[in-house]
Amino acid sequence: MSTEHLTHPIDETSRRALADAGLRLALVDTSDAAAFDGWLQADARGFLTARMSREALAEERGYLTTRRTTGVYDDSLPSGSPVGTVSSWPAPLTVPGPAEIPAWLISSVTVAPTHRRKGVATALLGGELRTAHALGYSLAVLTVSESVIYGRWGFGPATFATAWSVDTKRVRWTGPETAGRLSFTEPEDYRETGRAVIARVMASRAGEVGLEPRLADRLIGPLAGTPDKDEYRLVRYDSPAGEPEGFVSYTVKEQGDFTKHLVEVSYLAAATDEALTALWRYLIELDLVAEVRVSVRGVDEPLHALVSDIRGARVTGVEDHLWVRILDVPAALAARRYETDGSLVLEVEDALGFAAGRFRIDVEGGAATVIPTQDGADVTLPVTALGSVYLGHDLARSLGLAGRIRGDVAGLDRLFRTAVPPRLSTWF
């Protein structure tokens, strides 16, 4: 990926809007430790986490120099700490095929509660989209802490994540016999191998994104600022041939009865089905454990088929996870593969103007040709809905029932939906 994003000028539209409110929008000089630490502390404050230690700040500074780091400042304040934050960077997004498309990832969107209703979020998000568009990215993506915010900027939920609770005293393993080798390891010893395993996982499923070292390393083991980091355990899975194919990071908590501990999974990475089943079996058959909890799994997680009592493995939550914002319709739609051939004319509505227009998509042999057209539209939809169906999730019908997709909804669903639903198995 290019490093042009690090030096691209600040968005002028957002800069002027914030200046009119008495605020200053600026890129953070990440080589200035004091300035960067101020931004990092403001980001932590925005997500209601504790102040970062010197060790954690130093670690974050080392990891995050490849991100475009932006702050909003109120220069009337003595602290110099930003009152708004955002960071962004390019990374590959896996799309149906699987194939990869360069995407603009957005994170760390915060506004200090002392500076609400001053247009800070509008300036930050609008500026990010205009910057991504200017740099030639055909879509932007983010994961969200609140689901009511990002639709106004054209993002639509495109993947969903499940959380599970497994009663290990109630269920027993009924899946296949598992081969390969499981072994405890230390995060530092497994770092490079774990990154390679994660890269395989991310490239194999629509919705996953290529992870920079910080995002990968925190899945392998806790970073400096992680509470109770000494409690984490890491188990790797290697195939019978000795190939590293998966791992699970987790903590164990006593619940008052020593025979009924709680296991909380931090991350389960499986590059193969054999790794997935072996790691699930390991978790379910742990001694002195009564419950295993895991989150951010796909909506098609096969756990019910692997245990004796499906009510002993409960889905405890389903949430929207990855949100997609299309910026260039022809480029984005041509980048993915399709499981059904066909043709449609799409009328895309976009209040911000990036993706608005009428486009013909012709799919032959799974590959799409997408061109602007003046032909009559078969389907009319807002850019939020296009983002929601883009990765293959079966959302077209419900969006049609809600009146958000109009026209040949069934035809759109047939063309865009995939047999395997998209998934993002982590946060960024």
ChimeraX attribute file (.defattr): number of C-alpha atoms within 10 A of each C-alpha:
attribute: neighborCount
match mode: 1-to-1
recipient: residues
	/A:1	9
	/A:2	9
	/A:3	12
	/A:4	11
	/A:5	19
	/A:6	17
	/A:7	9
	/A:8	13
	/A:9	11
	/A:10	16
	/A:11	19
	/A:12	14
	/A:13	12
	/A:14	23
	/A:15	18
	/A:16	15
	/A:17	18
	/A:18	22
	/A:19	13
	/A:20	11
	/A:21	12
	/A:22	13
	/A:23	23
	/A:24	19
	/A:25	26
	/A:26	16
	/A:27	17
	/A:28	20
	/A:29	15
	/A:30	19
	/A:31	11
	/A:32	10
	/A:33	13
	/A:34	12
	/A:35	15
	/A:36	23
	/A:37	19
	/A:38	18
	/A:39	25
	/A:40	23
	/A:41	18
	/A:42	24
	/A:43	26
	/A:44	16
	/A:45	17
	/A:46	18
	/A:47	14
	/A:48	9
	/A:49	10
	/A:50	11
	/A:51	15
	/A:52	19
	/A:53	12
	/A:54	12
	/A:55	11
	/A:56	16
	/A:57	20
	/A:58	15
	/A:59	15
	/A:60	19
	/A:61	17
	/A:62	13
	/A:63	15
	/A:64	17
	/A:65	14
	/A:66	16
	/A:67	20
	/A:68	23
	/A:69	24
	/A:70	23
	/A:71	25
	/A:72	27
	/A:73	21
	/A:74	20
	/A:75	13
	/A:76	9
	/A:77	10
	/A:78	7
	/A:79	10
	/A:80	13
	/A:81	21
	/A:82	28
	/A:83	24
	/A:84	28
	/A:85	26
	/A:86	23
	/A:87	20
	/A:88	24
	/A:89	22
	/A:90	23
	/A:91	19
	/A:92	19
	/A:93	25
	/A:94	27
	/A:95	25
	/A:96	24
	/A:97	17
	/A:98	14
	/A:99	16
	/A:100	21
	/A:101	19
	/A:102	20
	/A:103	25
	/A:104	27
	/A:105	23
	/A:106	23
	/A:107	19
	/A:108	22
	/A:109	22
	/A:110	22
	/A:111	26
	/A:112	17
	/A:113	11
	/A:114	8
	/A:115	13
	/A:116	12
	/A:117	10
	/A:118	16
	/A:119	15
	/A:120	25
	/A:121	20
	/A:122	16
	/A:123	21
	/A:124	25
	/A:125	18
	/A:126	17
	/A:127	19
	/A:128	24
	/A:129	24
	/A:130	19
	/A:131	20
	/A:132	23
	/A:133	18
	/A:134	12
	/A:135	14
	/A:136	15
	/A:137	20
	/A:138	24
	/A:139	25
	/A:140	26
	/A:141	26
	/A:142	23
	/A:143	22
	/A:144	20
	/A:145	11
	/A:146	8
	/A:147	14
	/A:148	8
	/A:149	11
	/A:150	19
	/A:151	16
	/A:152	13
	/A:153	17
	/A:154	25
	/A:155	24
	/A:156	27
	/A:157	28
	/A:158	29
	/A:159	29
	/A:160	22
	/A:161	22
	/A:162	21
	/A:163	18
	/A:164	19
	/A:165	18
	/A:166	25
	/A:167	20
	/A:168	23
	/A:169	15
	/A:170	15
	/A:171	18
	/A:172	16
	/A:173	19
	/A:174	13
	/A:175	16
	/A:176	11
	/A:177	10
	/A:178	16
	/A:179	14
	/A:180	16
	/A:181	16
	/A:182	17
	/A:183	10
	/A:184	12
	/A:185	13
	/A:186	14
	/A:187	21
	/A:188	12
	/A:189	9
	/A:190	18
	/A:191	16
	/A:192	15
	/A:193	17
	/A:194	24
	/A:195	19
	/A:196	17
	/A:197	21
	/A:198	25
	/A:199	19
	/A:200	18
	/A:201	20
	/A:202	24
	/A:203	20
	/A:204	20
	/A:205	23
	/A:206	27
	/A:207	30
	/A:208	23
	/A:209	30
	/A:210	21
	/A:211	18
	/A:212	18
	/A:213	13
	/A:214	15
	/A:215	16
	/A:216	21
	/A:217	21
	/A:218	16
	/A:219	24
	/A:220	31
	/A:221	25
	/A:222	20
	/A:223	17
	/A:224	17
	/A:225	17
	/A:226	12
	/A:227	10
	/A:228	9
	/A:229	13
	/A:230	10
	/A:231	11
	/A:232	18
	/A:233	20
	/A:234	21
	/A:235	20
	/A:236	25
	/A:237	25
	/A:238	19
	/A:239	18
	/A:240	11
	/A:241	8
	/A:242	10
	/A:243	12
	/A:244	21
	/A:245	25
	/A:246	29
	/A:247	29
	/A:248	24
	/A:249	21
	/A:250	23
	/A:251	16
	/A:252	16
	/A:253	13
	/A:254	13
	/A:255	12
	/A:256	8
	/A:257	10
	/A:258	12
	/A:259	12
	/A:260	17
	/A:261	19
	/A:262	20
	/A:263	22
	/A:264	19
	/A:265	18
	/A:266	22
	/A:267	21
	/A:268	26
	/A:269	25
	/A:270	24
	/A:271	20
	/A:272	16
	/A:273	11
	/A:274	19
	/A:275	26
	/A:276	23
	/A:277	20
	/A:278	24
	/A:279	22
	/A:280	19
	/A:281	21
	/A:282	16
	/A:283	20
	/A:284	21
	/A:285	15
	/A:286	14
	/A:287	13
	/A:288	15
	/A:289	23
	/A:290	21
	/A:291	22
	/A:292	22
	/A:293	20
	/A:294	19
	/A:295	21
	/A:296	22
	/A:297	19
	/A:298	19
	/A:299	18
	/A:300	13
	/A:301	14
	/A:302	11
	/A:303	19
	/A:304	18
	/A:305	13
	/A:306	18
	/A:307	22
	/A:308	15
	/A:309	15
	/A:310	14
	/A:311	13
	/A:312	18
	/A:313	23
	/A:314	15
	/A:315	19
	/A:316	13
	/A:317	12
	/A:318	16
	/A:319	14
	/A:320	17
	/A:321	24
	/A:322	27
	/A:323	24
	/A:324	32
	/A:325	30
	/A:326	31
	/A:327	26
	/A:328	16
	/A:329	24
	/A:330	19
	/A:331	19
	/A:332	20
	/A:333	22
	/A:334	18
	/A:335	19
	/A:336	23
	/A:337	23
	/A:338	22
	/A:339	19
	/A:340	16
	/A:341	16
	/A:342	17
	/A:343	18
	/A:344	19
	/A:345	23
	/A:346	25
	/A:347	25
	/A:348	23
	/A:349	20
	/A:350	18
	/A:351	13
	/A:352	15
	/A:353	11
	/A:354	19
	/A:355	23
	/A:356	18
	/A:357	15
	/A:358	21
	/A:359	21
	/A:360	22
	/A:361	23
	/A:362	18
	/A:363	20
	/A:364	15
	/A:365	11
	/A:366	15
	/A:367	19
	/A:368	22
	/A:369	15
	/A:370	20
	/A:371	15
	/A:372	15
	/A:373	15
	/A:374	11
	/A:375	12
	/A:376	13
	/A:377	18
	/A:378	17
	/A:379	19
	/A:380	20
	/A:381	20
	/A:382	19
	/A:383	28
	/A:384	26
	/A:385	27
	/A:386	30
	/A:387	24
	/A:388	24
	/A:389	24
	/A:390	29
	/A:391	26
	/A:392	30
	/A:393	23
	/A:394	21
	/A:395	19
	/A:396	25
	/A:397	15
	/A:398	12
	/A:399	17
	/A:400	18
	/A:401	11
	/A:402	10
	/A:403	11
	/A:404	15
	/A:405	21
	/A:406	18
	/A:407	15
	/A:408	16
	/A:409	19
	/A:410	12
	/A:411	15
	/A:412	22
	/A:413	18
	/A:414	17
	/A:415	21
	/A:416	24
	/A:417	22
	/A:418	22
	/A:419	9
	/A:420	15
	/A:421	20
	/A:422	28
	/A:423	28
	/A:424	23
	/A:425	24
	/A:426	22
	/A:427	14
	/A:428	18
